[in-house]
Amino acid sequence: MSTGALPGFRDFYPQEFAERAHIARVWRDVARRYAFVEYDGPPLEPTELYTKKSGEEIVGQLYNFTDKGGRAVALRPEMTPTLARMVAARASALRKPVRWFSIPQLFRYERQQRGRLREHFQLNVDIVGERDVSADAELVACAADMVRTFGLGPDDFVVRFSDRRVLNAFLADLGVAQGTVPAVYAVLDKLDRQPAAVSVDRLTTAGLSPDAARDLIARVHASKGRGPLGALGPAASAASVEAWETVERYQTSVAALLGGAAGDWLEFDLSIVRGLAYYTGIVFEIFDRGRELRAVCGGGRYDGLLGAIGGVDLPALGFGMGDVVLGELLRARGLLAHGAPMLDFWVAADDPSLVPEVMALARELRARGRSVEYALRPQALARQLKAAAAAGARYIVIARPAAVEAGEATIRALDDGSEETVKIEEWLAGMGRPETSTGRHG
Ligand code: HAM
């Protein structure tokens, strides 16, 4: 049997776990600053939860099977349907707007490539119960602030956003038939990742003339700097103008929340449509500036999902930020150097008879919140000192028979090798009272 993990799955050795813990710590800290509270749901859900609304792409990647009770179940590939189910179940009891976050592990049977695995951890931040565009602004500000808190700046990342209502009005103004819109979405979603000729081909298959297809693509590119109204010119309808007004309010709110720098990050781009089927309004993705990696984060408004899943009419919006692409980006910038946790003390004895004293000292230090290790079997002092250094201890407490008799021990600092002899009782008292009742030091 192989000792490796399954393809697309990761082992988290302590170094990798420390990196993962660092990412989760920043996520939790920023989510708290934005007043989101943490929740979780089951990792296994009825398959139907995803076939209803998530869209073909994700349904094709499900880890699904029939359980022993004959139920069709799937490992969660995303969190949003679970959130919709949970909020819908208690819709009237929950204070609105609901501001929740979660860090689930998700499973998708993807073709493995850079930045894509078959499991990943994904921060989900969602607001339920608010239609105003200021909620959209709050959300994207939170996502950008997350990335910023990791140490990334405007040279490292960009938030590209659009609005499906703006896109729909834009397509209508260009004479694209309603029934063709989903196929056009799929082409736009891949516009930057496939050659222009392929995009034109696909649009023609969807029913556009080659000229209309080329014109559409040119205008989508032209919208990047100027917005869709600039790209449409006199063809812009009242519906397009109205949809664009919402986007302008959004941009003003984001600038207020993030300060002047927001303009450096936030770019309107009609080709951002998102792969999931349930989005209805503003959608956004965060990318590295060099566009070497896939999106770090993606989200948007999905006002119809709670209705489809739980029969309640509640607007909702949110985003997901994965640990894989983010981790790659941070590692490349040297922002992920989080070593194994520090050991505060190693307690060493230069005589095997002192093992009970070593244990009692460990107990007292641990009760005062310090991390403590010692040799689990009798060893020569020199070996213990070596082990302490290998473990990365900051201090070694050395117990010698005569000193212990006098209530004393030697403390050696491992950074500069300096030593001092202390009265054990006084030294412990200087660290504060024990947090748990441990009895007296023996
Ligand atoms: P998503 O775009 O499918 O959205 O995923 C969000 C982020 O999760 C991606 O930008 C990417 O960083 C990461 N991600 C997704 N799949 C993988 C994978 N196979 N390997 C590594 N990382 C991955 C959603 O899932 C939406 N449910 C997010 C959302 C929440 N929308 C509203 N609320």
Boltz pocket constraint, residues with backbone or C-beta under 6 A from the ligand:
constraints:
  - pocket:
      binder: B
      contacts: [[A, 77], [A, 78], [A, 79], [A, 80], [A, 108], [A, 110], [A, 115], [A, 116], [A, 117], [A, 118], [A, 119], [A, 120], [A, 122], [A, 124], [A, 125], [A, 126], [A, 276], [A, 294], [A, 295], [A, 296], [A, 297], [A, 298], [A, 299], [A, 300], [A, 317], [A, 318], [A, 319], [A, 320], [A, 321], [A, 322], [A, 323], [A, 324], [A, 325], [A, 326]]
      max_distance: 6.0
